[in-house]
């Protein structure tokens, strides 16, 4: 699976095999512990894509993708909490606003852990969170349906849409405060361990110097679209983990047949992810994404079949991977992704 000879890949493998995978069943039932995230921080993985001058590794995208595969395949719940951190880091690295100098260093080194509260912006023209200019800052009102890592994250990147259809991204502390209230952690079919809540915003005010991006919604949609049309590295991580279960069960022929197809699709997905124009070839990206889903579903189903009745125990690896795969089918889902996936399923 190696795509680049970077030292952080060996670090990620060691962390996955020595800590994350051995405790994944317990984490799935009990919750992601802060100690797991501390270990990821100490390993330097929270700053994999951050600029070196701010304490990050400045690693290529291919390395960052493979690290995400490794972590997701070992413990998807832990992966999901820490993966939230990388979007704020990348956005700060591209920003010229004052908040960059205040937060990029602490986020690049992992001194602070960030979560994200902006997936709802993709629901436009529906506006779950409205932002209004007020007193040299911005007022946020509405509901954030999903925020992962509550109680683990230090800061959050929050977004809303203005009456002028502008998207405003700003940082705030990831805690209850005037104008911000969290629900109880959600009980989910998969990744309950990731501590996901909804957030009620009622006049949360953030100053101008907390803003990291202020852009027309149309421009944001154009730039952000490829992130969701490309298959997530976690899909391949979970699929490969399921193939290991198959191999351990003595089903090497089935595992080998699926692995060859998975390797091929993975190569095509990542080649398109590196395409110099990220918002081109959308139909091809979506077709590959749905093919990736097909292979992940086949691999996790095969793992359950191979384990038989043992797979029904909540401590079983196969059923956990199966449920994690179900989660990845809808994680980051947009209207375009949903339509493409349903159309592909109708052709089976």
Secondary structure, DSSP 8 states (H G I E B T S, - for coil): ---S--HHHHHHHHHIIIIIGGGHHHHHHH---HHHHHHHHHTTGGGTTS-GGGT-----HHHHHHHHHHHHHH-HHHHHHHHHHHHHHHHHHH--STHHHHHHHHHHHTSS-EEEE-GGGGGTTS-SEEEEE-SSEEEEEEEEEEEE-TTT-SEEEEEEE-TTSEEEEEEEESS-BTTEEE------SS-GGG-EEEEEEEEEEEEGGGEEEEEEHHHHHHHHHHHHHS--HHHHHHHHHHHHHHHHTT-HHHHHHHHHHHHHHHHHHHHHHT-SSTTS-HHHHHHHHHHHHHHHHHHHHHHHHHHGGGGGSTT-HHHHHHHHHHHHHHTT--HHHHHHHHHHHHT-
